[in-house]
Every structure is written in C-alpha cells, then in structure tokens.
Amino acid sequence: MQSIKASEYSIYFNQEGYQMLNAWISDSNYSKLFLLVDEHTNEFCLPKLLPKLEVEIPIEIIEIEAGEEMKTISTCVEIWSILSDLGADRKSAVINLGGGVITDIGGFVAATFKRGIDFINIPTSLLGMVDASIGGKNGVDLGNLKNQIGVIIPPKLVLIDTDFLETLPQNQMKSGLAEMLKHGLIYDKNYWLQFKNLNELNFDDFDTLIHRSIEIKNEIVSQDPTENGIRKALNFGHTLGHAIESHFLDTSTPLLHGEAVAIGMILESYISKEKKLISEEDYCEIKNTLLAIYEKPIFSKKDQESIINLLIHDKKNEYGKVQFALIQNIGAIVLNQSADNELIIESFKEYQS
C-alpha cells in the first residue's frame, strides 16, 4: 500500500514500513531505543517486530498492564522513572507497540520526558491503526474522564502492519471498525457504502479500507492540526460516546471505545435528524447498520442522568456549553451544534425503542 504523507511525518505500510523504520532509526543516530508494550503485545507482537529491527544500538523493553485503566498519570510516572533509571537521554527514542492505550500514553510520555524525545507509533489494533496513532493526539485519562490530560505532538513515523490484526479478538476488531464507519459518515459517503455488505469483504479488501480510513483522518487533521475547526468533525459520536464510555468504565460491564462510539453515533444521528440535518431514511440506515454490528445495552434513567452530567467535561465544550459535531447528510458534517437535555434523553428513548 502506498505511504501517506502527514504534515510532519509519514505513515508507512507493511514491509515498506519496516524498511523506512530502520532507515529512520539509522539516520537519526539515536543513543538508545525503548519499546513500550503491554503484556499482550509483548507476547504476540514483539517477537514479530524484533527480528525486523536492523539496529545496533541498545534496546530496552518497558511493559505495562493492558487496559484503559492503565491510561493514567500514575502509569506515566512509572514509565518516566524507568526511562530515567535505564539512562534515557534527549537522543533516546520510544517505539510504541500496541493499541490506542499504548500509543496515547507512550506518545505523552515521550513528548514530556526531558521536555520531549522522539517517538514512533506501531499500532497493533484496528482502533490504533485507523485512529489513535494518527494525528498527534497523546494523553491520559483523569479518573474516569477520557483524555483530559494531553498534548498534540506528532510522532516521527507511523508503521501500519496489518498482519498484527490476525491476533486481535473480534470485539477489538469491531471497536476499531466504529472509527472507520465514522470516517465514512462524516467525510465520504461512498466509503460508508462499502461497509453495507461486511460479510462479503475479504482481507485484501479490508487492507484497502484501512488505508482509506487513515487517508480520511489524515486529510482532516492536516487541515487543522490543533482542532480549532474541521478536525472537530472527528468527534462525531464521541461527545455522547466518551460520556457513555466514562460512565461504564468503573462498572462490571465496561464498554470498549468503539462500542461506546457506535452508540454515540446512533444517538447523535438522531439529534441530527431532529435538527433537520439528515432525513429519517438516512437515520434509519445508520441506526440499522450499526445495530447489526454492535450489541445494544440498556440505559436506565440513572445511567442517562450520569452520562448527561459527564458531558460538561467534554474537551470540545466552549464557554460552558456542550458542543456536538453532527452529520449533515451522510458524508458531510456541521460543527459547534448544541442539543438540550430533553433532546438527548429523547435520543436515548428512541435508541432503546
């Protein structure tokens, strides 16, 4: 697959990616490499990566536990301390080998250690490939509030190796798929339509779909790196989705990021319909497509109240007002939209009908 040029780095694919990775490391004259992994990528992905690293500099492995609950400042402190103890300096680099949690926290650790060292993202989950590793957003959660602490600093290189997906559980594949579906809804109707017959896709088709999804995100981010305008389009489904994910984070039934975003996209599509931005037909198409893929949890009145209360912490809010990115026909977006609590509650009621 052809490489994709971002504003300050490039995204390479499969075998070419390893060639460019080794060339970058050689040309950069790093003093030491630190590979950040979790226990899953340490077992399943690191053995695939290490033989392909043609480097003569020291390599250290830093392993953390897997899971969203590890995306905290406390974990960062542990990693910063390990980097310091192992002699990391300003010419060291971090390679983040893992899903969205690893690339988010690894990028944040690198961007802040000694006021910033280089980092490279090698995402191993579908969500990491099409979303988390692209665009330079790095950070951690604050309690159960998603991504409240962070920076926008781009990696030096992103390597997408779709072979890593062979080890990914189905629920994690579905989580990443939600972001791909979102890219079609906000930017490219023809891309959205390619997902209408998921059962007919083969792996080669899916590689092409992953490439296009990354292209879409990169095209949006390149226009607005610091999210002052069009990059807010990527938040479709996330205003309510993040609140839903946060609400369930500390319960016995936590939702994966993409599962929560899929629900958020249905709810926010309903809000779009009620604001006359999309038709009833488009709304039903979106809802039915997503419900065919994702399970439908029950939201009690107490759940809904908690989720609405969490909306005030959303990063997109301005002057104390909740801001939505809503779709205006499939394939287009309208920014900075408001919705009162009554309409949000109505969207939950319709979702569960």
Buried (B, 14 or more C-beta within 10 A) or exposed (E): BEBBEBEEBBBBBEEEBBEBBBEBBEEBEBBBBBBBBBEBBBEBBBEBBEEBBEEEBEEBEBBBEBEBBBBBBEBBEBBBEBBEEEEBEEBBBBBBBBBBBBBBBBBBBBBBBBEEBBBBBBBBBBBBBBBBBBBBBBBBBBEBBBBBBBEBBBBBBBBBBBEBBEBBEEEBBBBBBBBBBBBBBBBBEEBBEBBEEBEEEEEEEBBEBBBBBBBBBBBBBBEBBEBEEBBBBBBBBBBBBBBBBBBBBEEEEBBBBBBBBBBBBBBBBBBBBBBEBBEEEBBEBBBEBBBEBBEEBEBEEEBBBBBBEBBEBBBBEEEEEBBBBBBBBBBBBBBEBEBEEEBBBBBBEBBEE
